[in-house]
Amino acid sequence: MNKLFHMPAGVRRTALTDSGKFFLLAGLVVWLLTLGTQGMGYHWQWYRVPRYLFTTAGGVWKAGPLLQGLGTTLEISLLSLLCTLIIGLTAALFRLSDSFTARALARSYLELIRNTPLLIQIFFVYFVVSPVLDIGAFASAVLALSLFEGAYAAEILRAGIVSLHRGQWEAAHSLGLGVFDTYRDVILPQAVRRVLPPLAGQGISLIKDSSLVSTIAIYDLTMQGQKIVAETFLAFEIWFTVAAIYLVITFSLSFAVRALENRMNGLPIRGAGGIA
């Protein structure tokens, strides 16, 4: 609160106005939901939700099915994100290569992945590729998500690389650096700084897209939510809880990336609602 009062008057007024609009909109949504559920004769049973998040027996804390599903979602997302960066960087370098074969392979991969739905790709990897490679549902989910997100990450990284001035390449070559050293020491550090926000957005999309792996019987957060709803009929409470968990994860990632971006640019780290 002290920071708010030390802001310039115009900035403080804008922050208060935006906050007021947010709470007004949130109140309107809650009011509409209340009216809708009353018209349906629905009775909220939020008191039943905590048991699906965690339980305590004899002073021992135990994760409930939703938190167990969240652990699976995070595991799949982290592994997929790592593979996405590797695949995306490789495809981007292939697109910029002097080799016609490398460029053709990268272009074919990008057009195939970006022009087909993720759900179809998950089914294809699970039902067609996994029996050939002898991998399970978990590895199939990671592979499908990595290939899908990697195509978009490749274009983001390529855009960051080509946005650098030609003089960067010329300076590196004048110092006697080879192609590998030029990318590693000169080009990629600058390109990553420029494309960090869109890469973060792709990472957030990956977390949300991971909910589709529930279609191949992986008990992630979404699948656990479906199972609980089928058993308890707590449709609104459970799905709102699942949505809130996804929101907390993605919002935290957005804030962490903003802090990293500000640190890389030498700017002070402000709150998520501050001036970037």
C-alpha positions as CSV (number, residue, x, y, z in Angstrom):
1,M,0.0,0.0,0.0
2,N,2.9,2.4,0.8
3,K,4.2,1.9,-2.8
4,L,0.7,2.8,-4.1
5,F,0.7,6.2,-2.3
6,H,4.3,7.0,-3.5
7,M,3.3,6.6,-7.1
8,P,2.7,9.7,-9.3
9,A,-0.9,10.9,-9.1
10,G,-1.7,9.9,-12.7
11,V,-0.2,6.4,-12.3
12,R,-2.0,6.0,-8.9
13,R,-5.3,7.1,-10.4
14,T,-4.9,4.7,-13.3
15,A,-4.0,1.8,-10.9
16,L,-7.1,2.5,-8.7
17,T,-9.3,2.8,-11.7
18,D,-8.1,-0.5,-13.2
19,S,-8.5,-2.2,-9.8
20,G,-12.0,-0.9,-9.5
21,K,-12.9,-2.2,-13.0
22,F,-11.5,-5.6,-12.1
23,F,-13.4,-6.0,-8.9
24,L,-16.6,-4.7,-10.6
25,L,-16.2,-7.2,-13.4
26,A,-15.5,-10.0,-10.9
27,G,-18.6,-9.0,-8.9
28,L,-20.7,-9.0,-12.0
29,V,-19.5,-12.5,-12.9
30,V,-20.2,-13.8,-9.4
31,W,-23.7,-12.2,-9.5
32,L,-24.5,-13.8,-12.9
33,L,-23.3,-17.2,-11.7
34,T,-25.4,-16.9,-8.6
35,L,-28.5,-16.0,-10.7
36,G,-27.8,-18.8,-13.1
37,T,-27.4,-21.5,-10.4
38,Q,-30.5,-20.3,-8.5
39,G,-32.5,-20.6,-11.7
40,M,-31.2,-24.2,-12.1
41,G,-32.0,-25.0,-8.5
42,Y,-28.3,-25.8,-7.9
43,H,-27.0,-25.9,-4.3
44,W,-23.4,-25.0,-3.8
45,Q,-21.4,-27.5,-1.8
46,W,-18.0,-26.0,-1.5
47,Y,-17.5,-27.6,1.9
48,R,-16.9,-30.9,0.1
49,V,-14.1,-29.6,-2.1
50,P,-11.1,-29.5,0.4
51,R,-11.1,-33.3,0.8
52,Y,-10.2,-33.6,-2.9
53,L,-7.3,-31.2,-2.5
54,F,-5.8,-32.7,0.7
55,T,-6.6,-34.8,3.7
56,T,-5.1,-35.1,7.2
57,A,-5.1,-38.3,9.2
58,G,-3.3,-38.5,12.5
59,G,-1.6,-35.2,11.8
60,V,-0.2,-36.5,8.5
61,W,-0.9,-34.4,5.5
62,K,-1.8,-36.3,2.3
63,A,-2.4,-34.9,-1.2
64,G,-5.9,-35.4,-2.6
65,P,-6.7,-36.5,-6.1
66,L,-6.6,-32.9,-7.5
67,L,-3.1,-32.2,-6.1
68,Q,-2.0,-35.6,-7.3
69,G,-3.3,-34.7,-10.8
70,L,-1.5,-31.3,-10.5
71,G,1.8,-33.1,-9.8
72,T,1.3,-35.2,-13.0
73,T,0.4,-32.1,-15.0
74,L,3.5,-30.2,-13.8
75,E,5.7,-33.2,-14.5
76,I,4.4,-33.5,-18.1
77,S,4.6,-29.8,-18.6
78,L,8.2,-29.4,-17.4
79,L,9.5,-32.3,-19.4
80,S,7.6,-31.1,-22.5
81,L,8.9,-27.6,-22.0
82,L,12.5,-28.8,-22.0
83,C,11.9,-30.9,-25.1
84,T,10.0,-28.0,-26.7
85,L,13.0,-25.7,-26.4
86,I,15.4,-28.3,-27.8
87,I,13.0,-29.1,-30.7
88,G,12.2,-25.4,-31.3
89,L,15.9,-24.4,-31.4
90,T,16.8,-27.2,-33.7
91,A,14.0,-26.4,-36.1
92,A,14.8,-22.7,-36.0
93,L,18.5,-23.4,-36.9
94,F,17.4,-25.8,-39.7
95,R,15.2,-23.0,-41.1
96,L,18.2,-20.7,-41.2
97,S,20.6,-23.3,-42.5
98,D,22.3,-23.1,-45.9
99,S,21.3,-26.7,-46.5
100,F,18.2,-27.2,-48.7
101,T,17.5,-30.5,-47.0
102,A,17.6,-29.0,-43.5
103,R,15.3,-26.2,-44.6
104,A,12.9,-28.5,-46.3
105,L,12.7,-30.8,-43.3
106,A,12.1,-27.9,-40.9
107,R,9.5,-26.3,-43.2
108,S,7.6,-29.7,-43.6
109,Y,7.6,-30.2,-39.8
110,L,6.3,-26.7,-39.1
111,E,3.5,-26.8,-41.7
112,L,2.4,-30.3,-40.7
113,I,2.3,-29.5,-36.9
114,R,0.8,-26.0,-37.1
115,N,-1.9,-27.0,-39.5
116,T,-3.3,-30.0,-37.6
117,P,-5.1,-30.0,-34.2
118,L,-3.2,-31.0,-31.1
119,L,-5.8,-33.5,-30.1
120,I,-5.3,-35.4,-33.4
121,Q,-1.6,-35.3,-32.9
122,I,-2.0,-36.8,-29.4
123,F,-4.1,-39.6,-30.7
124,F,-1.7,-40.2,-33.6
125,V,1.3,-40.4,-31.3
126,Y,-0.5,-42.6,-28.8
127,F,-2.2,-45.1,-31.1
128,V,0.3,-45.1,-34.0
129,V,3.7,-44.0,-32.9
130,S,3.8,-45.4,-29.4
131,P,3.3,-49.1,-30.4
132,V,6.2,-48.7,-32.9
133,L,8.5,-47.0,-30.3
134,D,7.2,-49.1,-27.4
135,I,6.5,-46.2,-25.2
136,G,3.6,-45.6,-22.8
137,A,0.9,-43.0,-22.4
138,F,3.1,-40.6,-20.4
139,A,5.9,-40.6,-22.9
140,S,3.4,-40.3,-25.7
141,A,1.9,-37.2,-24.1
142,V,5.3,-35.6,-23.6
143,L,6.3,-36.3,-27.2
144,A,3.0,-35.0,-28.7
145,L,3.1,-31.8,-26.6
146,S,6.8,-31.2,-27.4
147,L,6.3,-31.6,-31.1
148,F,3.3,-29.3,-31.1
149,E,4.7,-26.5,-29.0
150,G,8.2,-26.9,-30.6
151,A,6.8,-25.8,-33.9
152,Y,5.6,-22.5,-32.5
153,A,8.8,-22.0,-30.4
154,A,10.8,-22.5,-33.5
155,E,9.2,-19.6,-35.3
156,I,9.6,-17.4,-32.2
157,L,13.3,-18.2,-31.9
158,R,13.8,-17.8,-35.6
159,A,12.2,-14.4,-35.5
160,G,14.4,-13.4,-32.6
161,I,17.5,-14.5,-34.5
162,V,16.7,-12.7,-37.7
163,S,15.7,-9.5,-35.9
164,L,19.4,-9.0,-34.8
165,H,21.4,-6.6,-36.9
166,R,23.7,-8.1,-39.6
167,G,26.6,-6.3,-37.9
168,Q,26.4,-8.8,-35.0
169,W,27.4,-11.6,-37.4
170,E,30.0,-9.5,-39.1
171,A,31.6,-8.6,-35.8
172,A,31.7,-12.3,-34.7
173,H,33.2,-13.4,-38.0
174,S,35.8,-10.6,-37.7
175,L,36.8,-12.1,-34.4
176,G,37.3,-15.5,-36.0
177,L,34.3,-17.2,-34.4
178,G,32.8,-20.1,-36.2
179,V,29.1,-20.6,-36.7
180,F,28.6,-22.6,-33.5
181,D,30.5,-20.1,-31.3
182,T,28.7,-17.2,-33.0
183,Y,25.3,-18.7,-32.1
184,R,26.3,-19.7,-28.6
185,D,28.2,-16.5,-27.6
186,V,26.7,-13.7,-29.7
187,I,23.4,-14.5,-31.4
188,L,21.4,-16.7,-29.0
189,P,21.9,-14.7,-25.8
190,Q,20.6,-11.5,-27.5
191,A,17.8,-13.4,-29.3
192,V,16.5,-15.1,-26.2
193,R,16.3,-11.8,-24.4
194,R,14.1,-10.4,-27.2
195,V,11.8,-13.4,-27.5
196,L,11.5,-14.2,-23.8
197,P,7.9,-12.8,-23.5
198,P,6.5,-14.8,-26.4
199,L,8.4,-17.9,-25.3
200,A,6.8,-17.5,-21.8
201,G,3.4,-17.2,-23.5
202,Q,4.1,-20.5,-25.3
203,G,5.1,-22.1,-22.0
204,I,1.8,-21.0,-20.5
205,S,-0.1,-22.4,-23.5
206,L,1.8,-25.7,-23.0
207,I,0.5,-26.0,-19.4
208,K,-3.1,-25.3,-20.6
209,D,-2.8,-27.6,-23.6
210,S,-1.5,-30.4,-21.3
211,S,-5.2,-30.8,-20.2
212,L,-5.8,-32.6,-23.5
213,V,-3.6,-35.6,-22.4
214,S,-6.5,-36.7,-20.2
215,T,-8.0,-38.1,-23.5
216,I,-5.4,-40.9,-23.4
217,A,-6.2,-41.9,-19.8
218,I,-3.5,-39.9,-18.1
219,Y,-4.7,-38.9,-14.6
220,D,-3.6,-35.3,-14.8
221,L,-5.4,-32.4,-13.1
222,T,-8.2,-32.4,-15.7
223,M,-8.7,-36.1,-15.7
224,Q,-8.9,-36.2,-11.9
225,G,-11.5,-33.4,-12.1
226,Q,-13.6,-35.4,-14.6
227,K,-13.4,-38.5,-12.3
228,I,-14.5,-36.5,-9.3
229,V,-17.4,-34.8,-11.1
230,A,-18.6,-38.2,-12.4
231,E,-18.6,-39.6,-8.8
232,T,-20.0,-36.6,-6.9
233,F,-21.9,-34.4,-9.5
234,L,-20.1,-31.4,-8.1
235,A,-19.7,-30.0,-11.6
236,F,-19.4,-26.3,-10.8
237,E,-17.3,-26.6,-7.6
238,I,-14.8,-29.0,-9.0
239,W,-14.3,-27.3,-12.4
240,F,-14.0,-23.9,-10.8
241,T,-11.4,-25.3,-8.5
242,V,-9.5,-26.9,-11.4
243,A,-9.7,-23.6,-13.3
244,A,-8.4,-21.7,-10.2
245,I,-5.4,-24.1,-9.9
246,Y,-4.5,-23.6,-13.6
247,L,-4.8,-19.8,-13.1
248,V,-2.5,-19.8,-10.1
249,I,0.1,-21.8,-12.0
250,T,0.0,-19.7,-15.1
251,F,-0.1,-16.4,-13.3
252,S,2.9,-17.4,-11.1
253,L,4.8,-18.3,-14.3
254,S,3.9,-15.0,-15.9
255,F,5.1,-13.1,-12.8
256,A,8.4,-15.1,-12.7
257,V,9.1,-14.4,-16.4
258,R,8.3,-10.7,-16.0
259,A,10.8,-10.6,-13.0
260,L,13.4,-12.4,-15.1
261,E,12.8,-10.1,-18.1
262,N,13.2,-7.0,-15.9
263,R,16.3,-8.4,-14.3
264,M,17.8,-9.1,-17.8
265,N,17.0,-5.6,-18.9
266,G,18.3,-4.0,-15.7
267,L,14.9,-2.8,-14.6
268,P,13.4,-3.0,-11.0
269,I,11.1,-5.9,-10.4
270,R,7.5,-4.7,-9.8
271,G,4.4,-6.5,-9.0
272,A,2.3,-8.2,-11.6
273,G,0.0,-5.2,-11.7
274,G,2.8,-2.7,-11.9
275,I,4.2,-0.7,-14.8
276,A,6.5,-3.0,-16.8
